[in-house]
Amino acid sequence: MVKDYCLVASTKCPNMDSESIEKFFLSTFLKISIAGVLVILSADVFLYSEDTLSIVIDCSILLTCILSYLIRNKHQTAAVLILTAIILSAMLYQCLVVPVNTTTSLSILLVVGFIISVMLKGRFMLVTHGITAIAINIIFVLQFLNPDLRFSPKMNDIITVAITYSILYFLITYATAILKSQYDKINQHLRELNMELHEKANEIETQNEELTQTQDNLNELNRDLERKVAERTEKLIIKTEQLIQFSFTNAHHLRGPVARLLGLVAIRKLDPDPDNTFFFTKVEEQANEIDVVVKQINLDLWTSTEPELGFKRE
């Protein structure tokens, strides 16, 4: 159960990886852009074949999208910078050469600002936004100063469009940057929680392994102790039986001399004039026989019990 828990905790969720999300977004956007530019290029070639400038711009943007798509995995930031720089340059050039397409070009630049807010961070994002915003305002300044570059003869239209696109660019890029920043914070928090959970799961798994090893060691010690107790008990039972049998057997060796001593004493009491020399000689013989038997019993007892019980004779 703990191993399954650790396995779940250590599994990484792709949705929690911000880099994977950004790569997925960039890859998807570039695929859609390539398909869209191909459609626009085909339309310009078949419907406006005389508009060489639009065809050249379409081709340059298409090649840029393809290049960015090819290097997106190894050089993600470079792919974004190349894509935004080429599109920004192409749209600015189109605004100045074909003023009537100013609003269309500026709409594309709003998309560029959105991409910058999603894909770039920190100084790169601020610098790129600054360059794009300045370039947009330069277009309106040039159109304001040069009537030939205006997309409308009315100054009010130019001012209105300038204010509208500047505000739109700020709103889109700022809102996107705030949302992306909050997403990155939440994602980082989730990743930290996931790492903490993963560490705790590893700690629990380690403790479980230690407990399992300790339990195995205790079981092994218990089995060894039971085995030793059983062996010692069996030996004690055998020795006890041997001692009982030994005592029973040797008691018969003692009974003979003792019985004879008792017989001699009885005869001594019955004989009014006993032969004391004979009597004491026989008593001495029986006493010596008893002494020999007792010494042999003692020797046999020590011999049989010393190895098992750890006794040593002095």
C-alpha positions as CSV (number, residue, x, y, z in Angstrom):
1,M,0.0,0.0,0.0
2,V,2.8,2.4,0.8
3,K,4.6,1.5,-2.4
4,D,1.5,2.3,-4.4
5,Y,1.2,5.6,-2.5
6,C,4.8,6.5,-3.3
7,L,4.3,5.6,-7.0
8,V,1.3,7.9,-7.2
9,A,3.1,10.7,-5.4
10,S,6.2,10.4,-7.7
11,T,4.1,10.5,-10.9
12,K,4.5,13.8,-12.6
13,C,1.5,15.5,-14.2
14,P,2.3,17.0,-17.6
15,N,-0.3,19.7,-17.0
16,M,1.7,21.0,-14.1
17,D,4.8,21.6,-16.2
18,S,4.8,25.3,-17.4
19,E,7.5,24.6,-20.0
20,S,5.4,21.8,-21.5
21,I,2.4,24.2,-21.7
22,E,4.4,26.9,-23.3
23,K,5.9,24.4,-25.8
24,F,2.5,23.1,-26.6
25,F,1.1,26.6,-27.1
26,L,4.0,27.6,-29.3
27,S,3.8,24.4,-31.4
28,T,0.0,24.8,-31.8
29,F,0.2,28.5,-32.7
30,L,3.0,27.9,-35.3
31,K,1.0,25.1,-36.9
32,I,-2.1,27.2,-37.1
33,S,0.0,30.2,-38.4
34,I,1.7,28.1,-41.1
35,A,-1.7,26.8,-42.3
36,G,-3.2,30.3,-42.1
37,V,-0.3,32.0,-44.0
38,L,-0.5,29.3,-46.7
39,V,-4.2,30.1,-47.2
40,I,-3.5,33.8,-47.4
41,L,-0.5,33.3,-49.7
42,S,-2.6,31.1,-52.0
43,A,-5.4,33.7,-52.1
44,D,-2.9,36.5,-52.9
45,V,-1.2,34.5,-55.6
46,F,-4.5,33.6,-57.3
47,L,-6.5,36.7,-56.6
48,Y,-3.9,39.5,-56.4
49,S,-1.0,38.2,-58.4
50,E,0.0,41.8,-59.2
51,D,0.4,42.6,-55.5
52,T,4.1,41.5,-55.3
53,L,4.7,43.2,-51.9
54,S,1.9,41.2,-50.2
55,I,3.2,37.9,-51.7
56,V,6.7,38.7,-50.5
57,I,5.5,39.5,-47.0
58,D,3.4,36.4,-46.9
59,C,6.4,34.3,-48.0
60,S,8.7,35.9,-45.4
61,I,6.2,35.3,-42.6
62,L,5.7,31.7,-43.8
63,L,9.4,31.0,-43.8
64,T,9.7,32.6,-40.4
65,C,6.9,30.4,-39.0
66,I,8.5,27.3,-40.4
67,L,12.0,28.2,-39.0
68,S,10.5,29.0,-35.6
69,Y,8.7,25.7,-35.7
70,L,11.8,23.8,-36.5
71,I,13.9,25.3,-33.6
72,R,11.1,25.6,-31.0
73,N,12.1,22.6,-28.9
74,K,15.8,23.4,-28.5
75,H,15.7,27.2,-28.8
76,Q,12.2,28.3,-27.6
77,T,13.1,31.9,-26.7
78,A,15.0,32.3,-29.9
79,A,12.1,31.0,-31.9
80,V,9.7,33.5,-30.3
81,L,12.1,36.4,-30.8
82,I,12.7,35.5,-34.5
83,L,9.0,35.1,-35.1
84,T,8.0,38.4,-33.4
85,A,10.9,40.4,-34.9
86,I,10.2,39.3,-38.5
87,I,6.4,39.8,-38.2
88,L,6.9,43.2,-36.5
89,S,9.3,44.4,-39.3
90,A,7.0,43.1,-42.0
91,M,3.9,44.7,-40.6
92,L,5.6,48.0,-40.0
93,Y,7.0,48.0,-43.5
94,Q,3.5,47.2,-44.9
95,C,2.0,50.0,-42.9
96,L,4.4,52.5,-44.4
97,V,4.3,51.2,-48.0
98,V,0.6,50.2,-48.1
99,P,-1.1,52.6,-45.6
100,V,-4.6,51.2,-46.5
101,N,-3.5,48.0,-44.7
102,T,-2.6,49.8,-41.5
103,T,-5.5,48.4,-39.4
104,T,-4.9,44.9,-40.6
105,S,-1.2,45.1,-39.9
106,L,-1.9,46.5,-36.4
107,S,-4.3,43.7,-35.7
108,I,-1.6,41.2,-36.4
109,L,0.7,43.2,-34.1
110,L,-1.9,42.7,-31.3
111,V,-1.5,39.0,-31.8
112,V,2.3,39.4,-31.6
113,G,1.9,41.2,-28.3
114,F,-0.3,38.3,-27.0
115,I,2.4,35.8,-28.0
116,I,5.1,37.9,-26.3
117,S,3.1,38.0,-23.0
118,V,2.6,34.2,-23.1
119,M,6.0,33.0,-24.2
120,L,8.5,35.5,-22.8
121,K,9.3,36.5,-19.2
122,G,11.1,39.2,-17.3
123,R,13.4,41.5,-19.1
124,F,12.9,39.9,-22.5
125,M,9.1,40.4,-22.3
126,L,9.4,44.1,-21.2
127,V,12.0,45.0,-23.8
128,T,10.0,43.3,-26.6
129,H,6.8,44.9,-25.5
130,G,8.5,48.3,-25.4
131,I,9.9,47.9,-28.9
132,T,6.5,46.8,-30.3
133,A,4.6,49.7,-28.6
134,I,7.1,52.3,-29.7
135,A,7.0,50.9,-33.3
136,I,3.2,51.1,-33.3
137,N,3.2,54.8,-32.2
138,I,6.0,55.6,-34.7
139,I,3.7,54.5,-37.5
140,F,1.0,56.9,-36.3
141,V,3.5,59.7,-35.8
142,L,4.9,59.2,-39.4
143,Q,1.3,59.1,-40.7
144,F,0.5,62.3,-38.8
145,L,3.5,64.1,-40.2
146,N,3.4,62.7,-43.7
147,P,0.0,62.9,-45.5
148,D,1.2,60.4,-48.1
149,L,1.5,57.7,-45.4
150,R,-2.0,58.1,-44.0
151,F,-4.6,55.4,-44.3
152,S,-7.3,58.1,-44.1
153,P,-7.3,61.7,-45.1
154,K,-9.0,62.6,-41.8
155,M,-6.8,63.3,-38.8
156,N,-9.5,62.3,-36.4
157,D,-9.5,58.8,-37.9
158,I,-5.8,58.5,-37.4
159,I,-5.9,59.8,-33.8
160,T,-8.9,57.5,-33.0
161,V,-7.2,54.5,-34.5
162,A,-3.9,55.4,-32.7
163,I,-5.6,55.7,-29.3
164,T,-7.7,52.6,-29.9
165,Y,-4.9,50.3,-30.9
166,S,-2.6,51.6,-28.2
167,I,-5.2,50.9,-25.5
168,L,-6.0,47.5,-27.0
169,Y,-2.3,46.6,-27.2
170,F,-1.9,47.6,-23.5
171,L,-5.0,45.8,-22.3
172,I,-4.3,42.6,-24.2
173,T,-0.7,42.3,-23.3
174,Y,-1.1,43.5,-19.7
175,A,-4.0,41.1,-19.0
176,T,-2.2,38.2,-20.7
177,A,1.0,38.9,-18.7
178,I,-1.0,39.1,-15.4
179,L,-2.8,35.8,-16.1
180,K,0.4,34.1,-17.2
181,S,2.2,35.4,-14.1
182,Q,-0.6,34.1,-11.8
183,Y,-0.6,30.8,-13.7
184,D,3.2,30.5,-13.2
185,K,2.8,31.2,-9.5
186,I,0.1,28.6,-9.0
187,N,2.0,26.1,-11.1
188,Q,5.2,26.7,-9.1
189,H,3.2,26.2,-5.8
190,L,1.7,23.0,-7.1
191,R,5.1,21.8,-8.2
192,E,6.5,22.5,-4.7
193,L,3.6,20.7,-3.1
194,N,4.1,17.8,-5.5
195,M,7.8,17.7,-4.6
196,E,7.0,17.8,-0.9
197,L,4.5,15.0,-1.3
198,H,7.1,13.0,-3.3
199,E,9.7,13.5,-0.5
200,K,7.2,12.5,2.2
201,A,6.3,9.5,0.2
202,N,9.9,8.5,-0.2
203,E,10.4,9.0,3.5
204,I,7.4,6.8,4.3
205,E,8.7,4.2,1.9
206,T,12.1,4.3,3.6
207,Q,10.6,4.0,7.0
208,N,8.4,1.1,5.9
209,E,11.5,-0.7,4.5
210,E,13.3,-0.1,7.8
211,L,10.4,-1.4,9.8
212,T,10.1,-4.4,7.5
213,Q,13.8,-5.1,7.9
214,T,13.5,-4.7,11.7
215,Q,10.5,-7.0,11.8
216,D,12.4,-9.6,9.8
217,N,15.4,-9.3,12.1
218,L,13.1,-9.8,15.2
219,N,11.4,-12.8,13.6
220,E,14.8,-14.3,12.8
221,L,16.0,-13.7,16.4
222,N,12.8,-15.1,17.8
223,R,13.1,-18.2,15.6
224,D,16.7,-18.6,16.7
225,L,15.8,-18.2,20.3
226,E,13.0,-20.7,20.1
227,R,15.3,-23.1,18.4
228,K,18.0,-22.7,21.1
229,V,15.4,-23.0,23.9
230,A,14.0,-26.1,22.3
231,E,17.5,-27.6,21.9
232,R,18.4,-26.7,25.5
233,T,15.1,-28.1,26.8
234,E,15.6,-31.3,24.9
235,K,19.1,-31.7,26.3
236,L,18.0,-31.0,29.8
237,I,15.2,-33.6,29.5
238,I,17.7,-36.1,28.2
239,K,20.2,-35.3,30.9
240,T,17.5,-35.5,33.6
241,E,16.4,-38.9,32.4
242,Q,20.1,-39.9,32.3
243,L,20.6,-38.7,35.9
244,I,17.5,-40.4,37.1
245,Q,18.6,-43.6,35.5
246,F,22.1,-43.1,36.7
247,S,21.0,-42.5,40.3
248,F,18.7,-45.5,40.2
249,T,21.5,-47.7,38.9
250,N,24.2,-46.5,41.3
251,A,21.8,-46.7,44.3
252,H,22.0,-50.5,43.8
253,H,25.8,-50.4,44.1
254,L,25.5,-48.6,47.4
255,R,22.7,-50.8,48.7
256,G,24.9,-53.9,48.8
257,P,27.7,-52.5,51.1
258,V,25.1,-50.7,53.3
259,A,23.1,-53.8,53.7
260,R,26.2,-55.7,54.7
261,L,27.1,-53.1,57.2
262,L,23.6,-53.3,58.7
263,G,24.0,-57.1,58.8
264,L,27.3,-56.9,60.6
265,V,25.8,-54.5,63.2
266,A,22.9,-56.9,63.7
267,I,25.4,-59.9,64.2
268,R,27.5,-57.8,66.6
269,K,24.5,-57.2,68.7
270,L,23.5,-60.9,68.8
271,D,27.0,-62.3,69.5
272,P,27.8,-62.1,73.3
273,D,31.5,-62.5,72.7
274,P,32.1,-61.0,69.2
275,D,35.4,-60.9,67.5
276,N,36.0,-57.2,67.4
277,T,39.0,-57.5,65.1
278,F,37.0,-59.5,62.5
279,F,34.0,-57.1,63.0
280,F,36.0,-53.9,62.4
281,T,37.9,-55.5,59.5
282,K,34.6,-56.3,57.7
283,V,33.2,-52.8,58.5
284,E,36.3,-51.2,57.1
285,E,36.0,-53.3,53.9
286,Q,32.4,-52.3,53.4
287,A,33.2,-48.7,54.2
288,N,36.0,-48.7,51.6
289,E,33.6,-50.3,49.1
290,I,31.0,-47.6,49.8
291,D,33.8,-44.9,49.4
292,V,34.8,-46.4,46.0
293,V,31.2,-46.5,44.8
294,V,30.5,-42.9,46.0
295,K,33.7,-41.6,44.2
296,Q,32.7,-43.4,41.0
297,I,29.2,-41.9,41.2
298,N,30.7,-38.5,41.7
299,L,33.1,-39.0,38.8
300,D,30.4,-40.2,36.4
301,L,28.1,-37.3,37.5
302,W,30.7,-34.7,36.7
303,T,31.6,-36.4,33.4
304,S,28.0,-36.4,32.1
305,T,27.0,-32.8,33.2
306,E,30.1,-30.8,32.8
307,P,30.0,-30.2,28.9
308,E,26.3,-29.2,28.8
309,L,25.9,-27.3,32.0
310,G,29.2,-25.5,31.9
311,F,30.6,-26.9,35.2
312,K,34.3,-27.2,35.8
313,R,36.0,-29.3,38.3
314,E,38.5,-27.6,40.6
